[in-house]
């Protein structure tokens, strides 16, 4: 008799599924810019900052279950209606993701990965602002899960409204 294992009948085994894996391959600074267009004049004025934050994410599908996620942050700070500084940071990462259902994959790419990248971007921004001789800037944490849920809800509402708008109306 041989030591080879005999195949199990199909009913005796659970259906095989690929193992789910999420691996951070690399996190890197992809693009950065700091501008202080009104220096040194801005340092002689009263400091009354007004901050505007623009946040975007992008996903690039790479080969072999790898995805590049880019988190872009643009911060414009004005004081007395003049731009004190402008910071643009594009923090990116390559993530190996396999074995997840499409809905879970979308959540990972749209919420979990940006959440992973945000502390790195926040550190870069803080350092640049400090090196520009401006008061410290500490960005508050961002709830990417909440933003993702809100986007899903808005998309569902738009999908419900679209058929109603396209439906022919009867004339009385």
C-alpha positions, 0 to 999 in steps of 0.5 A: 500500500502506498503512502499517498493520500487518497482524494476525499469525496467532494461531499466530505470537504468544505469548498476550498477558497483562496486565502485572504491576504492583505500585505503592505508592500511599500509606502512612499511619498509620491509628490510634495509641494510647499509654497509660501507666496507671501513670505516674509510679509505674512510673518509681519501681519496678525496671524488669523489662519483660515484653513481649507483642506482638499482630500482625494484618493485614487487607485491604480490596479497593478499586476499580480493582485497589487494595487497602488493607492494614492492619498492626495491632500492639499491644504491652503492656509490664508491669513487676513485674506492672503495665502500664507502657505499651500501644501500639497502631498501625495502619499502612496502605497502598494498593497497586495490584496487577494482572496476578498469579495469585490465589496470587501476589496472596494472597502479596503481600497477606499477606506482601509488603505487611505487610513493606513497612508494618512499618518504618513501624509500628516507627518510630512505636512507637519514637517513642511509647515514647521520648516516654513516657520509657521505655527505647528499644524496637526491634522485631526484624524479622518474617518475614512470608513465614514467617508466610504459609507457616505459615498455608498449611500449617495451612490445608492440614492442616485441609483434610486433617483435615476430610474424615476427621472428616466421613467416616462410620465403619463399625461392626464 
